[in-house]
């Protein structure tokens, strides 16, 4: 795939930098608390290294800190009841910290759980917990949610999660008694670099500004499956979503359109965020569409020869499977070409009844709709056996370009939302 590089940088990993800092002899005997965007295994390993250097460290997640408290610091099976007083900050939605607790209720099915907003008007960023154990014992706990107030890329004042360090050391070491401040992590630095690069690039005057904008991020982080349905804590998915929607906001403003104007067509924005245990790396490239290369990258996702009937499929059907199902339905065929040159296939079946239009895959990351419309068409066609022939048109996959991107991204993260694949190639 031909591409034009805009940026290729490597940044220090925040966790490694913190360990290197506090391993120094002058910090021996210190007590350190840190919050950053790293998984539990990496944080525990760093704590052990610091313990070997004589530093008592407790490293927590800056992402969904309340949820991680219940996952890492308390035995949830012992809880009978929990009351969570959550922060309400003037620079955030009143329900912001309540929503960040999801899916805590699913993790505590046998616990009476109550959420209460803190309405005292303060900007305190702690969850206050009142816990009752099954034996009747009462516990109190406080969970810090590190955030910073800042002006974002479109001029809005926001409250956003951030890294944080607290350190205390005895004055005999000749250092300040302690620190307690926000720390910009590698996660945040990469995000800011992406926004800065896109804002400063000399884009064409007219849309589309590009064919494909590739943002490849390799970054340590959190990818943890939860015992609640198919839920997963993923800082990689969160970064994908933040990149995609933030860049849409930047291009929306550049186009001169109002905030809710849906006609924006900047090109295809592709955040590709992958887990890595090495130094974080960011690459941004402008690429041309290459249908053949993209389909080769995605060929491992959803085997077209999978034998499962539609009703039992657990993954998005391969485009070849969709085409085969439409061939079985017969009818009069029609087609158009997508922005990238893929076929948008349809069929029409005449009948005496009221006309029905069935379409799916407009939002290509919502893949169950494709299966749903194929099954609906099968159900309508089955009416022929009752002498009541249906009258319908079917477009099973309206957005094959977005669907191809979804399949490509699913090779790395099959359970993520992938909103970058939601729209057509021009969006």
C-alpha positions, 0 to 999 in steps of 0.5 A, a space after each residue: 500500500 503506497 503511503 506518505 509518512 506524517 510522523 514516526 516517533 517513539 516515546 519513553 514508557 511511563 512505567 519504566 521511567 517511574 521505576 528508573 526514577 524511584 530505583 535511585 538510592 536517594 529514594 530508598 525508604 520512600 512510599 510511592 503511590 502512582 496511577 497510570 494506564 497499565 495492566 495489573 501484571 505490569 504494575 505488580 512487576 514494577 512494584 516488585 522491582 521497587 520493593 527490591 530497591 527499598 521503595 514501598 510502591 502501590 501502582 494503580 490504574 488511572 483508567 476506571 479506578 473504581 472498577 480496578 479497586 474492586 478487582 484488585 484490592 478487595 475480595 468481592 465474594 465477601 461483600 454483602 452491601 456497598 454504597 458508593 458516593 461518586 464525584 460530581 465535578 463542575 467540569 464534567 457531566 454529572 453522571 461521568 463518574 457513575 458511568 465509569 463504574 460500569 460494569 461494577 453491578 455485574 461483578 457484584 451480583 450478590 451484593 446490595 449496591 447503591 450509587 449516591 452522587 456527591 452533591 456538596 459542590 466540591 471538586 473532590 475526585 474521590 469515590 467514598 465507599 461504605 462496605 458491609 461484609 457478609 459477617 456484618 463488619 463495616 469498612 470505609 474506603 476512599 478511591 482516588 480518580 486522577 483527572 486534570 482540567 484542561 482545554 481540549 483540541 476544539 477549545 472546550 474545557 474538559 476533565 480528563 483522566 491522567 497519571 498521578 504520583 504521590 511520594 513520601 520520604 523521610 527528610 533525612 534523605 535531603 529531598 522534599 518531604 513529598 510530591 502529589 501531582 498529575 503526571 502526563 503519561 505515555 498514553 496521554 502524550 501519544 494522544 496529544 501528538 496525534 491531535 497536534 500532527 493532524 491540526 498542523 498538517 496543510 490539508 487540501 481546501 476541499 473534502 475529502 482531505 485524504 483517502 485513508 489516514 492511518 494512525 498506528 499506535 503500539 502501546 502497553 495498556 490494559 486488556 482484561 476480560 471480565 466475568 460479565 457477559 462479553 465485557 472487557 476493560 480495554 485502554 486500547 479500545 478507549 484510545 481507538 475511540 478517542 482518536 477517531 471521534 476527536 479527529 472527526 471533531 477536528 475535521 468538522 471544525 476545519 470544514 466550517 460545518 456546524 457541530 451536528 452537520 453530518 455531511 463531513 467527508 474527510 476520508 477514512 480515519 483508521 486508528 490501529 491501536 495494538 498492545 506492546 511491551 516495548 517503548 510506545 511508538 506512534 506512526 501516522 501515514 496518508 495512504 491510498 485505497 488498496 482493496 486487494 491488500 486490505 482484503 488480504 490482511 483481513 482474510 483470517 477473520 470470518 472463514 467464508 467456508 464456515 458451516 454454521 447456519 446464520 442463526 448460529 454465527 458468532 462472528 461477522 459473516 465473510 463477504 463471500 458468505 453474504 454473497 452466497 446467501 443472496 445467490 440462494 435467495 435468487 430474485 432480480 439483481 442490481 448493484 452499485 459501486 462503493 467509494 473504494 470500488 467494491 460491489 454493493 449488491 441488491 436483489 428484488 423479488 416481486 410479489 403481490 403483497 406490500 413492498 418491503 425494503 430490507 437493508 443492513 450494514 449501513 454502520 459496518 461495525 454493527 455486524 449483527 444487522 447483516 445476519 438479521 436482514 439475510 434471515 429476514 429475507 429468508 423468512 419472507 421468501 418462505 412465505 412462497 410455500 403458503 401461497 403468499 409470495 413476499 414483495 421485497 428488496 434486499 441490500 444485505 451490506 450497504 457499506 462494504 468499505 467500512 465492513 472491510 475495515 472492520 474485518 481488518 481491525 478485528 484481526 487484532 481486536 475481534 471484540 472491540 467496537 471499532 467505530 472507525 469502521 462505522 461509516 463509509 470510506 469518505 467518512 
